[in-house]
């Protein structure tokens, strides 16, 4: 059980941010060579999703929309 927990922690703390940074960098390189295109946008959105992964969304007290 403990090794499983450690493995999950290492993946979430190290591998996911590295993958997000790599996807963001690759998207920037693609965009600099070919301009703004679908692949660069998807890479950037994927990096944003990965960086937000695992964090609970903030709940606002008086939000009108959910």
C-alpha positions in Angstrom: 0.0 0.0 0.0 2.8 2.4 0.9 4.7 1.9 -2.4 1.4 2.5 -4.3 0.9 5.8 -2.5 4.5 6.9 -3.1 4.2 6.0 -6.8 1.1 8.1 -7.2 2.6 11.0 -5.4 5.7 10.9 -7.6 3.6 10.8 -10.7 1.4 13.7 -9.6 4.3 15.8 -8.3 6.9 15.2 -11.0 5.6 13.5 -14.2 2.4 15.5 -14.7 4.1 19.0 -14.5 6.9 17.8 -16.7 4.4 16.6 -19.3 2.5 19.9 -19.1 5.7 21.9 -19.6 6.8 19.7 -22.5 3.4 20.0 -24.2 3.5 23.8 -23.7 7.0 24.1 -25.1 6.2 21.9 -28.1 3.1 24.0 -28.8 5.2 27.2 -28.7 7.8 25.7 -31.1 5.0 24.6 -33.5 3.4 28.0 -33.3 6.7 29.8 -34.0 7.3 27.7 -37.1 3.9 27.4 -38.6 1.8 30.1 -36.9 -1.3 29.6 -34.8 -2.9 26.3 -35.8 -5.0 23.6 -34.4 -2.2 21.5 -33.1 -0.5 24.3 -31.2 -3.9 25.3 -29.6 -4.6 21.7 -28.6 -1.1 21.3 -27.0 -1.6 24.5 -25.0 -5.1 23.5 -23.9 -3.8 20.1 -22.9 -1.0 21.7 -20.8 -3.5 23.9 -19.1 -5.7 20.9 -18.3 -2.8 18.9 -16.9 -1.7 21.8 -14.7 -5.2 22.2 -13.4 -5.5 18.4 -12.8 -5.8 17.4 -9.2 -6.7 20.8 -7.9 -10.2 21.2 -6.6 -12.1 24.0 -8.2 -12.8 26.9 -6.0 -16.4 27.1 -5.0 -17.8 30.6 -4.8 -20.3 31.4 -2.1 -22.6 33.6 -4.2 -22.1 32.4 -7.7 -25.2 32.7 -9.9 -24.1 30.1 -12.5 -22.8 26.6 -11.8 
